[in-house]
């Protein structure tokens, strides 16, 4: 198995990339929105196909890159059944996801938040903030419950063999990995404490409110797409790799198609004036890329789509003029017209 631990220094978040060495299929656990380009670059370099994006819970300290990874490369987003409903899959205890030869087992591990999951892959537990290295996630927001967290740690996670590796979502002291055996012995929040003592400790932490919580929680409940209706601009050079997983809409008038800027392969011609009627039957969660001649009309179209409730809309910066005349469209390309 390919295994990479990645780090976001601003939020001290660990992101994990796991992949099957043969099929090159991959999963990312807890990716951070600001690290999107780093993660896309690594996937490209290692020739990996991202199949699933797994969030352990709705984070309060950073925004997930899940929605962007879905929009950009078509990965499926995964969250808990109490997590964001925008996820492609809302999983629960006992579910399994397959990615090549990798089997990702889902454990419900609430307490830090009510939607918290641990993902188990072989001997590795990805515990989110339920069990951290010598620590445990705070329980004073997002329906956290100290008693529930104690039960999660002592009954669910500590039930695994001592050699089982623990990979948390954060570390603030430079530690990178632990084991169940180590945490049973050295985790000062849990080791040697009764349930009542743990609850008393956690309820008395008096930690400051997370700086980003007011931004991060609503954004993460929208799979990292801010208010869920963000319009993004795509660099023309990066369009090719994203086309297959998206609905590509060309909002130019039909007469404009005869010139040198021929439509892109697979583009659907929906002139701006007809967009609202055409879009009525489309899925609000389907990634959509809008293009026009220069990027002006497509920006209007994208804003209209966002206002209609479409969650993943992007435009091509500079439009067809930026893409240039030779887009491999060729004379045989069929442009689907939808009115
Ligand atoms: Fe958290």
Boltz pocket constraint, residues with backbone or C-beta under 6 A from the ligand:
constraints:
  - pocket:
      binder: B
      contacts: [[A, 57], [A, 58], [A, 59], [A, 60], [A, 61], [A, 112], [A, 129], [A, 137]]
      max_distance: 6.0
